[in-house]
Amino acid sequence: MVNKIGESIDVTAVAALSDRTLGPEHKSLPPSAWGLTAREFLATAPHLDDFATPVLTVDRAALDSNLAVMADWAAAAGVRLAPHGKTTMSPQLWGEQLAAGAWGITLATGWQAQVGRAFGLTRILLANALVDPVGLRWAAEHMRRDPEFELLSWADSVATVREMERHLPEDARLSVLVELGGPHGRTGARSVDEALDVAAAVNNSARLRLAGVGGYEGALAHDRTEAAVAAVRGYLDELARLHRALSDRYERPAVVTAGGSAYPDLVVERLAGLADEQGAQGVPTTVVLRSGAYLIHDDGFYSGISPLADPSAGRPLRSAMHGWARAVSRPEPGLALLDAGKRDLPFDEGLPVPQRVSGGEGVPPGAHVSALNDQHTFLRWPEGGDVPVGSVVRLGLSHPCTAFDKWRLIPVVDDAGAARPRVVDLLHTFF
């Protein structure tokens, strides 16, 4: 059943973001907007060139396309989607994902879950172990107040289970997914046998209920080589084996969750069938994909690894984010310094890629970014072409998870490819 947004998130709280007053804390917003609400500023019909540089934008057309592509793909694959909300930390975008049919929203920390709950999220999948005493007491209180609120935490050791029990009130009942990891991976029990011990500890707890299994295959590989794909498949097969071993221990129904944005096809290939298989055994099972980067996508890491980025698919994911930076110095031939840096743009999964210079269709042949300082981008090219001081360069970016956290307010443009993009919305982020 498709979620109704009004039942999944507080639309009134989300809409109220438009009434927030804008000010100097909102990077690159024109000072003429200070003192206005977001709604009042948008009513002036601003264009992107009304903003200072550097600035990060989201492309509305690409955003809408990506939202539909993933919703359709997940439905056809027979899995549910709980997109990772940490990617954007934008309640406005969470609302759009829920309206498109998302089963819930995934978050990574207790504080992020509290932000989600402040905006009325009714189902939060916490892809981490909640052992913080403040977070555990908060979760217990909110579940007590609202029986419809569902929070699912992870646990990957008996020690984790014990710590949860130590800080939860006696009347609490927290749903727990046993997390399976892999050698040299991130968190997660390192074997099915260890995971079974964790499940037994959960079953023996009066404050916890065993609700399923989960994990993150993206920690085990970083490309599409044969060895990487084999590692991911092997891990997912172990996750399925763990789920089958627990089929008679769940307090039904059960959740099986995996999937970042790099290998969602492999998650579907290896796990989607568990819904029918376990259902036939009397254990209703929901297979949940947690991909988060699909909505924004990128021009770097995910464009090269996501199966949904393949143009032959007919309707591929498209990058919805761009950086815009102005040339402020031409200190030597073939080098321009732009006014964006590490404080403005992501750089952990690849440097920005120059795509276009204001007043022209392309960039000088061979142009590339060689480095980022705190507040500068080094744009280089061989002989020929020019990037004049004062010109604005549009940059393709890699890794949306480390792009949004640098901005409290992000303008949404109608078309990042237009000569003069219109600003049609403002996204508020919570980092």
Buried (B, 14 or more C-beta within 10 A) or exposed (E): EEBEBEEBBBBEEBEEBBEBEBEEEBBBBBEEBBEBBBEBBBEEEBBBBBBBBBBBBBBBBBBEBBBEBBBEBBBEBEBBBBBBBBBBBBBBBBBBBBBBBBBBBBBBBBBBBBBBBEBBBBBBBBBBBBBBEEBBBBBBEBBEEEEEBBBBBBBBBBEBBEBBBEBBEEEBBBBBBBBBBBEEBEBBBBBBEBBBBBBBBBBEBEBBBBBBBBBBBBBBBEEBEEEBBEBBBBBBEBBBBBBBBBBEBBEEEBBBBBBBBBBBBBBBBBBBBBBEBBBEEEBEBBBBBBBBBBBBBBBBBBBBBBBBBEEEEEEBBBBBBBBBBBBBEBEEEBBBBBBBBBEBBBBEBBBBBBBBBBEEEEBBEEBBBEEBEEBBBBBBBEEEBEBEEEBBBBBBBBBBBBBBBBBBBBBBBBBBEEEEBBBBBBBBBBE
